[in-house]
Amino acid sequence: MLIGQLTDIHIGFDRKADPELNLLRLRQALGRIAAAPQRPDLMLLTGDLTEFGDAESFATLRATLAPLGVPCWPIPGNHDQRDTLIAAFPAAGMHDGFVQYAIEAEGLCILMLDTFEPGRHGGAFCGARARWLSEQLAARPTTPTLIAMHHPPFASGIAWMDPDLDEAWLDRFAGAIAGHAQIVGITTGHVHRAATTRWRGHTVTICPSTAAAVALDFAPMDPARPDDRVIITDEPPGFALHHWDGTQLTSHLLITSEANPLARWNEGTRAMIAGMFTERS
């Protein structure tokens, strides 16, 4: 099974522009996905799908995704709203007022988590959400499980995007996943660029955004003293493809710049490729 992931699309940010830049960037990513040798079996939409959470932007998003012909499963980010998200994607599940639900396919369970807190840029994960996650994991102790959420639970090193590592929600989330060896990965968004780390015994990946990227700058930042550093760049739109082979999940983090062929699988490369396969035997 091939699982696509789009995140931080921010439809509606520049809605007065014709055409809207974030919509063009989304279409660029979708074009790359559609042209791939294998299309995803499903798409995860991991938050900040719109800029303002309005119904018009969600309708635009749904219409733009429709030609791909792939089931799309969303969760909210800090720029979204739950009611308009569910109105546009009614198949997404709700529990205790939060957009979180389970997807089961090809022997894999995907748990879609809601880390949205109205009025807050950073993440949240209350007791009700933690109980739901604990119950879902306990109910499937031997089923390989991928967790999808908007906010990463770790610090990327980009000061203005990172959580305070003393925030209570991080420990609450860690407690809910502790001891669950069936978790094969955690995938997130929010930071607008690709990253991966090992956190509390689990591999966590940040999918790159389709909207403009956050600049990679590890220098400390004083929130009271602007220093004219670059904070947003026009790097190409990104997305992720997660390959599930029935036992292992492998995540590929991609950008949509043109990939010009430099070599092909033909008589000229036959000896090289054959040698690689020989090494495995």
C-alpha positions in Angstrom: 0.0 0.0 0.0 1.2 3.5 -0.8 0.1 6.3 1.4 0.4 9.9 0.3 0.7 12.9 2.6 0.0 16.5 2.0 0.3 19.1 4.7 0.3 22.8 5.4 -1.5 23.8 2.2 -2.9 27.1 3.5 -5.6 27.5 0.9 -7.0 31.1 1.2 -3.9 32.8 2.4 -3.8 35.1 -0.7 -7.3 34.5 -2.0 -7.4 37.9 -3.7 -4.5 36.8 -6.0 -5.5 35.4 -9.3 -4.3 32.7 -9.4 -3.7 32.0 -5.7 -0.1 31.0 -5.1 -0.9 28.3 -2.5 -3.4 26.8 -4.9 -0.8 26.7 -7.7 1.7 25.1 -5.4 -0.8 22.4 -4.4 -1.6 21.7 -8.0 2.1 21.4 -8.7 2.4 18.7 -6.0 -0.7 16.9 -7.2 0.7 16.9 -10.7 3.8 15.2 -9.5 1.8 12.6 -7.6 -0.5 11.9 -10.5 2.4 11.4 -12.9 4.2 8.9 -10.6 4.4 5.3 -11.7 2.1 4.3 -8.8 -0.6 6.6 -7.4 -1.2 6.5 -3.6 -4.0 4.3 -2.4 -5.0 7.0 0.0 -4.0 10.5 1.0 -3.4 11.9 4.5 -4.0 15.6 4.9 -2.2 16.6 8.1 -3.5 20.0 8.9 -3.3 23.7 8.1 -5.2 22.8 5.0 -6.6 26.3 4.9 -5.4 29.7 6.2 -8.6 30.8 7.9 -10.7 27.6 8.3 -13.5 29.0 6.1 -16.0 26.9 4.1 -15.0 28.4 0.8 -11.3 27.4 1.2 -12.3 23.9 2.2 -14.6 23.6 -0.8 -11.7 24.8 -3.1 -9.4 22.2 -1.5 -11.9 19.4 -2.0 -12.5 20.3 -5.6 -8.8 20.5 -6.3 -8.1 17.1 -4.8 -11.0 15.4 -6.5 -9.4 14.7 -9.9 -6.7 12.6 -8.2 -9.4 10.0 -7.5 -7.9 9.0 -4.2 -9.6 8.9 -0.8 -8.4 11.8 1.3 -8.4 11.7 5.1 -8.0 15.1 6.9 -7.1 16.3 10.4 -7.1 20.0 11.5 -4.1 22.2 12.0 -3.9 25.4 14.0 -5.2 27.4 11.0 -8.3 25.2 10.4 -11.7 24.9 12.0 -13.3 21.6 12.9 -16.9 22.3 11.7 -15.9 23.5 8.2 -13.4 20.6 7.9 -16.0 18.0 8.7 -18.6 19.7 6.4 -16.2 19.4 3.5 -14.9 15.9 4.4 -17.8 14.2 6.2 -16.1 10.8 6.1 -13.6 12.0 8.7 -14.5 10.8 12.1 -15.3 12.8 15.3 -14.9 11.7 18.9 -15.7 13.8 21.9 -15.8 16.8 19.6 -12.3 16.2 18.1 -11.5 15.2 14.6 -9.7 11.9 15.3 -10.5 8.5 13.9 -8.9 5.2 12.7 -8.3 4.0 9.2 -7.7 0.3 8.6 -6.3 -1.0 5.3 -3.9 -3.8 4.2 -3.1 -4.9 7.8 -2.1 -1.3 8.9 -4.0 0.9 11.2 -3.7 4.7 10.8 -4.7 6.8 13.8 -5.6 10.4 12.8 -5.1 12.7 15.8 -6.4 16.2 16.5 -3.8 18.5 18.1 -5.8 21.7 17.3 -6.5 24.2 20.1 -8.5 27.3 19.0 -6.4 30.5 19.3 -3.1 28.7 19.8 -0.3 28.2 17.3 1.3 25.3 19.0 -0.2 21.9 19.7 -2.5 20.5 22.3 -3.5 17.0 23.4 -6.0 16.9 26.3 -7.0 14.0 28.5 -10.0 13.1 26.4 -7.8 12.8 23.3 -5.2 10.9 25.2 -7.8 8.4 26.5 -9.1 7.8 22.9 -5.6 7.2 21.6 -4.8 4.8 24.5 -8.0 2.9 23.9 -7.3 2.6 20.2 -3.8 1.3 20.7 -4.9 -1.1 23.5 -7.6 -2.5 21.2 -5.1 -3.4 18.5 -2.0 -4.5 20.4 -0.6 -6.5 17.5 -1.7 -4.4 14.5 1.0 -2.2 13.0 0.0 1.4 13.5 0.9 4.7 11.9 0.0 7.9 13.9 -0.7 11.1 11.9 -1.0 14.5 13.6 -0.3 18.1 12.7 2.1 19.3 15.4 5.4 17.5 16.0 6.0 16.5 19.6 9.7 17.5 19.3 11.9 20.5 18.7 13.2 20.8 15.2 15.8 23.5 16.1 13.9 26.3 14.3 13.1 28.4 17.3 9.9 30.2 16.2 8.2 27.0 15.1 9.1 24.7 18.0 7.1 23.9 21.1 8.3 24.5 24.7 9.5 21.0 25.6 7.9 21.4 29.1 4.4 21.7 27.6 2.1 19.3 29.4 0.6 17.9 26.1 3.9 16.4 25.1 4.1 14.3 28.2 0.4 13.4 27.8 1.0 12.2 24.3 4.1 10.3 25.3 2.2 8.6 28.0 -0.5 7.4 25.6 2.0 5.8 23.2 4.4 4.4 25.8 4.9 0.7 25.6 3.1 0.2 22.3 5.6 -1.6 20.1 3.0 -1.8 17.3 3.6 1.8 16.4 5.6 1.8 13.1 5.8 5.6 12.7 4.5 9.0 13.6 4.0 11.5 10.8 3.3 15.2 11.2 3.4 18.6 9.5 3.4 22.2 10.9 7.1 23.1 10.4 6.9 23.5 6.6 10.0 21.4 5.9 11.1 17.8 6.1 12.8 16.5 9.2 12.9 13.2 11.2 14.0 12.1 14.6 13.8 9.4 17.2 11.5 10.6 20.0 10.5 8.6 23.1 11.5 5.4 21.3 9.5 6.1 18.1 10.4 7.5 14.7 8.7 10.8 14.0 8.7 12.4 10.6 7.8 15.9 9.5 6.3 16.1 6.0 7.3 19.1 3.9 4.6 21.6 3.1 3.0 22.5 -0.2 2.9 26.1 0.9 6.1 28.1 1.1 8.8 26.7 3.3 10.1 27.9 6.6 13.7 28.9 6.3 16.2 26.5 7.8 17.9 28.7 10.5 19.1 27.2 13.8 20.2 30.5 15.3 18.5 31.5 18.6 15.7 34.1 18.2 14.8 36.9 20.5 11.0 37.5 20.0 11.4 41.2 21.0 14.3 42.0 18.6 13.8 41.5 14.9 17.1 40.8 13.2 16.1 40.8 9.5 16.8 37.1 9.0 14.9 35.1 6.3 12.0 33.2 7.8 10.1 32.0 4.7 11.5 30.9 1.4 10.1 29.9 -2.0 11.6 26.3 -2.0 9.5 23.9 -4.2 6.3 22.4 -2.8 6.7 19.1 -0.9 4.8 16.0 0.0 5.4 12.5 1.4 4.9 9.0 0.2 4.8 6.2 2.8 5.3 2.7 1.5 3.8 -0.1 3.5 4.9 -3.6 2.4 2.9 -5.5 5.1 5.7 -5.5 7.7 7.6 -2.2 7.3 6.8 1.4 6.7 9.3 3.5 4.7 8.7 7.2 4.3 9.9 9.2 1.3 9.9 13.0 1.6 9.8 14.7 -1.8 9.8 18.1 -3.5 8.1 18.9 -6.8 11.0 20.3 -8.8 11.4 18.7 -12.2 13.2 15.4 -12.1 15.2 15.0 -15.3 16.2 11.5 -16.2 20.0 10.9 -16.0 20.0 7.2 -16.3 17.5 4.5 -17.4 17.1 0.8 -16.8 18.4 -0.5 -20.1 21.3 -2.4 -21.6 23.7 0.3 -20.6 22.9 -0.1 -16.9 22.0 -3.8 -16.9 25.4 -5.0 -15.5 25.3 -2.5 -12.7 21.7 -3.3 -11.6 22.2 -7.0 -12.0 25.3 -6.8 -9.8 23.2 -5.1 -7.0 20.7 -7.9 -7.1 23.5 -10.5 -7.1 24.8 -9.1 -3.9 21.5 -9.9 -2.1 21.6 -13.6 -2.9 
